[in-house]
Every structure is written in C-alpha cells, then in structure tokens.
C-alpha cells in the first residue's frame, strides 16, 4: 500500500483565479473530514473548497468521497478523485481552494484546472510504502546481548524492544525477504553456537520511496 508522508501544498494561478492545493495523509474518514475543516478555517474567505479523499479499507472497497463545493457539477470533485485514484496512493485527502479571479474558465477549463492542481501537489509530496513485516524474539545471556545487538544493527536489522531480566530478550525485524532459517544461521555464525529465534507479532512500517 502506498500513501504520503505528512502533508504537502502547492499553488497555481489560471486566468487570475488562485488555486491552493492542500494534501494530507489521512488514515480514516474522520481524519479526512477534520483536515478539510482545517483548510476551510485557514482560508475562510475563499469562494470554493473542493475536496476528494480516498481511505483504504481492510475488507470491502475503499471509501471515496468528493465535493464540487459550489462549482458546476462534475467539474472539480470527481476530476480530483480520479487523479488521486490513478496515482495509486491511498489514505490521502486533497482540498483545492479557489479564489475566483473574475474570469470564468468554462466546464472543460475547470476540469483541467482542478485535475492539474491535484497532480501538482502530488508531485510535491513525499510518498511512502506501508509494508507488514514479521518480527522475531531472541533470548540469550546478558553477556552476549551487546555484541549480538550491535551485529544485528550493523547488518540492517531493526531492534524493536529490549528486555533485561535474568537473561536478555531482543525483539527485532530482519531485512525484507530474509527467512527465519537465514536469521538463525547468521546469529549462530557470530555467536559460535547454535541459536534459534521465535516468531513474534508482525509489525507495520513505512518505507520511503
């Protein structure tokens, strides 16, 4: 699944109309509506705040909504949503705020203007890929923990948690596509003895694109 990191903004002018595009990562419909309200409060004197959002659902189709907010029907919200959908991103909300410049753009002109406004802000956004990775739990003597943790970190493993009681417990993730047997073989090679790991709950993480 692909989405954006944080938010982005861009601005353009067409025949003296000012278009301000605001884009944000929104992981729920409530978050999307809150972001729309936030932009409306930021530009209270604008004539239009046209919107589109797309929220991923684990079961069933994604939630999609759009609004022309006073522009002629079908000239803003739907074109904006089409661009978002075609981008391959999800959990995103876009608000295009328009300050009318006095010159009408016509139906086709509005469709192009709102579509381009979304494309422009998408180009300004940082995208990330959300992936689910397995995690592992390793029990070992405290005296070995520092050395093993250091080696794991140096070789691309991510330490998620540490617990030091009578023994040490490390929870970590491996590099993508690394198997459990490969992890155990690596750990055994650096410790000089046979080591086994236990599967732990999967984690969700974001990888920059």
C-alpha positions in Angstrom: 0.0 0.0 0.0 1.3 3.4 -0.9 0.5 6.8 0.7 2.2 10.1 1.5 4.3 11.2 4.5 2.7 14.1 6.3 1.3 16.8 4.1 2.1 19.0 1.0 0.9 22.2 -0.6 1.2 23.9 -3.9 -0.3 26.9 -5.6 -1.1 28.0 -9.2 -2.9 30.8 -11.0 -5.2 30.4 -14.0 -6.8 33.5 -15.6 -6.4 35.3 -12.3 -8.1 32.6 -10.3 -5.8 31.4 -7.5 -5.8 27.6 -6.8 -4.3 26.4 -3.5 -3.9 22.6 -3.3 -3.5 21.1 0.2 -2.8 17.4 0.5 -2.5 15.3 3.7 -2.1 11.7 4.9 -5.4 10.7 6.5 -5.9 7.2 7.8 -9.7 7.4 8.5 -12.7 9.2 7.1 -12.9 11.3 10.3 -9.3 12.4 9.8 -10.1 13.4 6.2 -13.1 15.5 7.3 -11.0 17.1 10.1 -8.3 18.1 7.5 -11.0 19.6 5.2 -12.4 21.6 8.1 -8.8 22.8 9.0 -8.2 24.0 5.4 -11.6 25.8 5.4 -10.7 27.6 8.6 -7.3 28.6 7.1 -8.9 30.2 4.1 -12.3 31.3 5.3 -12.8 34.0 2.5 -12.2 31.6 -0.4 -15.2 31.0 -2.7 -14.7 27.2 -3.1 -13.0 24.4 -1.2 -13.3 21.4 -3.5 -12.4 18.1 -2.0 -11.6 14.5 -2.6 -10.4 11.7 -0.4 -9.6 8.0 -0.6 -9.4 5.8 2.5 -8.2 2.2 2.5 -10.5 -0.5 4.0 -9.1 -3.9 5.0 -12.3 -5.5 4.0 -14.5 -4.3 1.1 -13.9 -1.4 -1.3 -12.0 1.7 -0.3 -14.0 4.7 1.0 -14.0 7.6 -1.6 -15.8 10.9 -1.4 -15.6 14.1 -3.4 -17.3 17.5 -3.4 -17.6 20.3 -6.0 -18.4 22.8 -3.3 -20.4 25.1 -5.5 -18.5 24.6 -8.8 -20.6 23.2 -11.7 -21.4 19.6 -11.0 -18.7 17.2 -12.1 -16.0 19.9 -12.7 -14.0 19.6 -9.5 -14.5 16.8 -7.0 -14.8 13.9 -9.4 -11.8 15.0 -11.5 -9.8 15.4 -8.3 -10.7 12.0 -7.1 -9.8 10.5 -10.5 -6.3 11.9 -10.2 -5.9 10.5 -6.6 -7.2 7.1 -7.7 -4.9 6.9 -10.7 -1.9 7.9 -8.5 -2.0 4.5 -6.8 -2.0 6.2 -3.4 -4.4 5.7 -0.6 -5.3 7.3 2.8 -5.0 10.7 1.2 -7.2 13.8 1.2 -6.9 16.8 -1.1 -8.5 20.2 -0.8 -8.3 22.6 -3.7 -9.1 26.1 -2.5 -10.1 28.6 -5.2 -10.1 32.3 -5.0 -12.2 33.4 -8.1 -10.3 35.9 -10.3 -13.3 37.2 -12.2 -12.9 35.2 -15.4 -15.0 32.1 -15.9 -13.0 29.0 -17.0 -15.8 27.0 -18.5 -16.6 23.4 -17.8 -13.6 21.9 -19.5 -11.3 24.6 -18.1 -12.4 23.8 -14.6 -11.9 20.1 -15.0 -8.4 20.7 -16.3 -7.6 23.3 -13.6 -8.7 21.1 -10.7 -7.1 18.0 -12.1 -3.8 19.8 -12.6 -4.0 21.3 -9.1 -4.0 17.8 -7.6 -1.3 16.5 -9.9 0.9 19.4 -8.9 0.6 18.9 -5.2 1.1 15.1 -5.6 4.5 15.9 -7.2 5.4 17.9 -4.1 4.5 15.1 -1.7 6.9 12.5 -0.3 5.5 9.1 -0.8 6.0 6.0 1.4 5.1 2.3 1.0 3.4 0.7 4.0 4.5 -2.9 4.5 3.9 -5.6 7.0 7.0 -7.4 8.3 7.5 -10.4 10.6 9.3 -9.8 13.8 11.3 -12.2 15.9 12.2 -12.7 19.6 15.6 -13.8 20.7 16.6 -15.0 24.2 20.3 -15.0 25.1 22.6 -14.5 28.1 23.0 -10.8 29.1 26.7 -11.0 28.4 26.1 -11.7 24.8 23.3 -9.1 24.3 25.5 -6.1 23.5 27.6 -7.9 20.8 24.6 -9.6 19.2 22.6 -6.3 19.1 25.5 -4.4 17.6 25.9 -7.0 14.8 22.2 -7.1 14.1 22.1 -3.3 13.8 25.2 -3.1 11.6 23.6 -5.6 9.2 20.3 -4.0 8.6 18.2 -5.5 11.4 15.9 -3.2 13.4 15.8 -3.6 17.1 12.2 -3.1 18.3 12.4 -3.8 22.0 14.9 -4.9 24.7 14.2 -6.7 28.0 16.9 -7.4 30.5 16.0 -9.7 33.4 17.9 -12.8 34.3 18.5 -13.2 30.6 18.3 -10.7 27.7 15.4 -10.7 25.2 15.6 -8.8 21.9 12.7 -8.3 19.6 13.7 -7.3 16.1 12.8 -7.3 12.4 15.0 -8.5 9.6 15.7 -7.2 6.1 12.9 -7.9 3.6 12.7 -11.5 2.3 15.1 -12.8 5.0 13.9 -16.2 6.2 13.9 -17.4 9.8 16.5 -20.1 9.0 18.8 -17.4 7.5 18.5 -15.3 10.6 19.3 -18.3 12.8 22.3 -19.3 10.7 23.6 -15.7 10.8 23.2 -15.5 14.6 24.8 -18.9 15.1 27.8 -17.8 13.0 28.5 -14.7 15.0 27.9 -16.3 18.4 29.8 -19.5 17.9 26.9 -21.7 19.0 23.5 -22.8 17.7 20.9 -20.1 18.2 17.1 -20.2 17.5 14.6 -17.4 17.4 10.9 -17.3 18.0 8.3 -15.6 15.8 6.7 -12.5 17.3 3.7 -10.4 16.1 4.0 -8.8 12.7 4.7 -5.0 12.6 3.6 -2.4 10.1 6.3 0.1 8.9 6.7 2.8 6.3 9.5 2.7 3.7 10.3 5.9 1.8 10.1 5.6 -2.0 
